[in-house]
Structure formats: structure tokens, C-alpha cells
Amino acid sequence: MENQRIYCGSGKKADKYDIINISVCLSDLPKEFITDSKNGKKYINLKVVGKKEVDQWGKTHSVEVDTWKPETKAVTPVAPTLSPKDDSSDFLPF
């Protein structure tokens, strides 16, 4: 789902105040982006994005799921190697 926009709502800036009223469709929220937190609650990251033009219903903003995920790099375990100087027999008591 990389670079794919998942729209789940829209909003409208209030004329008089610096408020954006949004409506989110819970049915459109993909379950793979809902996360469980340590406090037992469920969360989803959303973005409220200003539209380039006001639509036919007067909506000035759209709401989309934030699909960004950090890159996970595969970690290959490396076995330690002993050099000739690492002779551990000097440290053994017997």
C-alpha cells in the first residue's frame, strides 16, 4: 500500500473560527493500520489535507489514513570471531 491514498472522510473549515469540522467513515478504515497501544486502546493515524479547490458540497479538506511505516532493515546476526590475540586460555584458572 505504499504511496496509496486511503480516503476515509472529509471536512469543512468553519467560516468564523479557525476550526475544521471533519467526518470520518469508520467502515473505510483498514484494519491493518489500526494499532494496539500499551494502554489497551486502539489508534489509527490520520492526515487532514487541504483540498486545492472547494468541492460541490463545500468541503475544503479531506481525511486520509497515514500509511507511512518506518523501513525495517533485515539484521543478519554475525558470529563473533576470535583473533590469535584473543586466546582465552590466559583467563582460565585451570
Backbone hydrogen bonds, N-H to C=O, Kabsch-Sander energy under -0.5 kcal/mol:
donor,donor_aa,acceptor,acceptor_aa,energy
4,Q,1,M,-1.5
7,Y,5,R,-0.7
8,C,63,V,-2.7
9,G,63,V,-1.0
10,S,23,S,-1.4
11,G,61,H,-2.5
12,K,21,N,-2.2
14,A,19,I,-2.9
19,I,17,Y,-1.2
21,N,12,K,-2.2
21,N,19,I,-0.5
22,I,20,I,-0.5
23,S,10,S,-2.4
25,C,8,C,-3.8
26,L,24,V,-0.9
28,D,25,C,-1.2
29,L,26,L,-1.2
33,F,30,P,-1.7
34,I,31,K,-1.3
35,T,33,F,-0.6
35,T,43,Y,-3.0
37,S,41,K,-2.7
40,G,37,S,-1.7
43,Y,35,T,-2.6
47,K,64,E,-3.0
49,V,47,K,-0.6
49,V,62,S,-2.9
51,K,60,T,-3.1
55,D,59,K,-1.9
58,G,55,D,-1.9
60,T,11,G,-1.5
61,H,11,G,-2.0
62,S,49,V,-2.9
63,V,9,G,-2.2
64,E,47,K,-2.4
65,V,6,I,-2.4
66,D,45,N,-2.9
67,T,65,V,-0.9
73,K,71,E,-0.6
76,T,74,A,-0.6
79,A,77,P,-0.5
86,D,83,S,-2.0
88,S,86,D,-0.8
90,D,87,D,-1.1
91,F,88,S,-1.4
92,L,88,S,-0.6
